[in-house]
């Protein structure tokens, strides 16, 4: 190295600093180039190349070059091939002044038509006797050729370069492992979300079964009693009719007859007859509504139907609408625009969960009063379900994130940010897709596309 002692120390310190650069993770290729340029300058050379051993350790990749054609960067060099490959394989430095003796250095071929440098030095980059790459510097014919002293000095200095390169690799590996860890954590979070979803649906199913069992029994005997009560009422009204006819045929002012007529007037018997029929009809209608609520809850959760099956989506939409009606009725008018749908193969309870999330989100998007429209259609081998609202809409910058886990635009404490993420996962499990179209101040439309049949079924957990 053609440097005085103080300059050499400064040069070595700068070489060390390059390996500690805070920009290593931002642009490692730039650091490789700066490191090579620093070494080329220090050895008063004009060109050079830096190659690192691949993970497979059977070849080198050129990662930096000075005064080399751009296409050379990224090229692969087999171990034992060329100067860099030979040095990396043998683990020994090489001084070249003129042509090489092919018998002394087998495997190294310098084509005559190439503009070969007049003098070149090439070192293996070692770390604790382990080769991690190779580096070469070249001088043109007009400069003083390299000497053995340059080779020996470079061997010591390049140990520091090896440490710098190892530091770069370690930090890049750390970054890669951190990214892998983040991806793994993301998958674990999504798996946990799906598990929570499955547990939630199982809980709803158990609740539905319990509600059905607890309510159906009293509803059954109340319905039976109302039926008997209706018959008894008809008999009693027939008796009252006969008494009225008898009363109309009697004359006189016997105290008992006058008392009977006063009692009939007091209790308003005519109104009582009419109201008894209305009360009985309303009671029967109330019982039918209770039965329908229980049936809708069972249809929504599909207590005994956790496997893939062919089903009617309209039935699922209607049962889900009844379940969430209390959430919607004060905010919106619900309009149904159902098309003709063939039955599809699906997990009904999970799709009902998607419909519920979309309907509840639509209600939350409406600040005062609005309209929620449910549409369905059939195109080719797919069906689609739309949930459209006239709410406040979604900001354009948020559209790309609405399906991300834990992302929500709702105030803290009012939303988990899991509803759309879980819905997206369920639709993907069905090999379908969710589209969203939104305009601020006008509303949002979600369209769920689903295939008629499942070519490959996934686990339903």
Steps between C-alpha positions, in 0.01 A plus 500: 500500500648834394395685819697647790440364851251765621306494174492121516355506853235748391420282199461192719275691741279615213480139382380397846241781506355385169418166659318676785289725277144563619387477137590131469140385504378777273733436207757218545597516132614859551713395798660222294586750229641753750707228669648386168569859389680566830726197450567578130606853598717376787693268271541767230307282256255600229247216500390217718223251581342357816328162511328322790438131557138394442292324766550172313880564524565360156545829316565873538280795409666824388341769720714803410731615223720801418565580131317183396208462254165545688373158395780333697338590836284209611679243286584161644853357514552130567754405763831425329403694187684820410719698735230571761377140494851356528595725793176423686540125448872483589477755782829660386578851366620535144742753344477530122755690294454403139361167386442207734667164468203267424689201642569679827150646524261249337143623455597864449459604140568854382370547150745696282225702339408649838671817610676338792666730758874517510507424872237354734465391862229269621434391860262254656277665760528286811334497838659261751644291213158489335492650149204737448602650166781649290621846402728615219666831409663581165764746373537599136827460309612859554515457879755319713410129524395357835773340711495215749508755782167638372357150506617439858379838629165448328457160664513661844283800406234293329436309819342824618300519175380146567380608843314792344337275241407247767343780701294600197389140449410455865289814501331401175430155646362669811273713285385196302435296814311791654284523187441124515412529868255780423342289227477203736344716770253632245403144405467407867279804561283407203481139620401622845235724344362204308502290816314773687256519211446124510450513876257790461297308243506191720377711792221643286410148394488382860295806594257429218465138606443606861252771404315261270479240775398742776249696294348228284367307800298786657402625153371153425268475797390865473404432138315187606322687779403782263352246263291348782412847626372588155271201497376576853440862405293396199287276725451774758409752233247252363351473847488878531325520165235259624459707819454814292229335295326384818530848653347656191199267520426578868294792627431641842698663772613214716799610715721217369432592138567867564828414678613282204430779252689752718801268519506455120499876457767550765752258347416613144442146378490601133852651516621207709397252231689690231810564713533137607552398137758778446692415818515134409616579144772738628623241750530240226683752278742578786575132544569464127743793520685334790521177302638691199764676711622165634497354148695801365758465777544132418518578127755776563731279705416165336536315827508154344644601162871578539603320180508613139149478356281624218275778627284801410678831563172691513396297802829587669463870414145513637584319823805722553292811433251391768782439748650850451171679440513675836834654392357621168139600555570835666761607242386383159232371271601159366423437134528152347585470133545125472573337169463133413772301675587134463600320819875506566744276684625679810534519878169682568571608857828665397344683206223620731772647718628692194149629423455605863828695503411681177148586618614628840781703338246650259282606794798651682593699186159671500510791743128585515259337253576322177446192286667159500445302182554125472551382142579158356582372153639212299769518230634184339645269763485766771241672713533838668352670804509877549452702817469868410447797732444874468742578784802723531727289276865398537792737442709401193818468710327240719353283225819296464513424874142415596565125484816522713467341846435754780455792258194707584380855449259472791573680830713319757294244687227467236667274246762222500597528133450125457157482332607567141828313542315187615241547225778523242654177631166316489432610141853399394445161665199465267727591204303821456577870506377824662480822302439843653391825340465810714445874459541740790165646602301265275551148629672166457424177316659165584456222246582140595571261211467126568538194275206262458712197592824449690765324291731470803353529846708638787468404862205684651662576831 
